[in-house]
């Protein structure tokens, strides 16, 4: 147990800042999962779950005595939602891939319909307004300004939207991630979660590339003959 405890609390120091190895490893799993998602592979989901479990212990610092001495409730809470949604995405992609009877990409991406997209945007706007109020009610464990709760709510709800859209195989999920990163990177830097901030910057490039890959694939599927055996979700 002592060895496991030491591994759990292991840290490295970068420019005088103490960083948990859990944050580094958890983000590495997250990056690997993003690559798997880009390639539309089923293994992206369980790999992502492993990263979410580690990152939950990082962001829920109030319970794990982390060096940042700060808790990001939105970041911690979204790890739980990631796990729940990832189980759904794992089940859905696995089912579609089995229906195809191939070891290739699990799904063929497409754009969300106008109704689906409207529902996503409406949910995002309404949920952010509600969640920021809930987060403010709980507090941050430090004298956080009001904008902090709005930012945390934006990241939390946007992550829910993006992960669900990925599970459905919609191109829109890449755009949702860009919107999340635009707020997430500054907040993580200000909160001293530097490995996560750096990874989110890298994510930005990966997301842009992934969007172009999925977009080309969805266009090719639309242009394919009606007799094509491609399976969409």
C-alpha positions, 0 to 999 in steps of 0.5 A: 500500500505504501508503494501505491500511495507513493505512486499516487502522490508522485510529483515532478517540479517544473520551474518551481511548480509542483506537478502531479504525475497523475495529471501528466499520465491522465492527460497522456491517456486523454491524448491517446483517446483523442487520436483513437477518436480521430481514427474512429476506433472503439479502443478510444473509449476505454483508454479515455475512461482510464484518463478520466479516472486519474484526472478526477483525482487531480481536479478534485483537489479538496479530497486528495491534498493536491499541490495546487491547493485548488479544486476545479469542480467543473473540471472534476465533475466533467470527468464523471460525465466523461466516464458515463458518456464514454460507456455509452459511446463504447457500447454504441461504436462497438455495436456499429462496428460489429454490424459492419463485421470489419476491424476498420473504423467503427463509424462513418461520421456525419453532420448533426441535423438542424434539429439535433444541432438546435437541441445541442445549442439550446441545451448548452446555453440553458445548462451553462446558466443553471450550472454556473449558479450551482457551482457558485452555490457550492463555492470554489474553496477560495474567493473566486470571482463570478466569471470563474464559475461561468467559465467552469460551467462553460467547460463542463457543459461544453464537454458534455455536448462534445462527448455526446456528439462524438458518441453519436458520430457527429462532425459537430463534436470537433467544433464543440471541443474548440469552443471548450478549449478557447475557455479551458486553456486560460482557466487552466493556466490561471489555476496552475494546472500547466500539463493540462493547459499545454495538452489542451493547446496541443488538442487544439491542433489535433481537433482542427486536423480531426475535424478535417479528417471527419469532414472529408470522410462524411463528404465521401460517404454522401457522395458514395453510390446508394448501394454503398454498404457504409453504416452511419450513426 
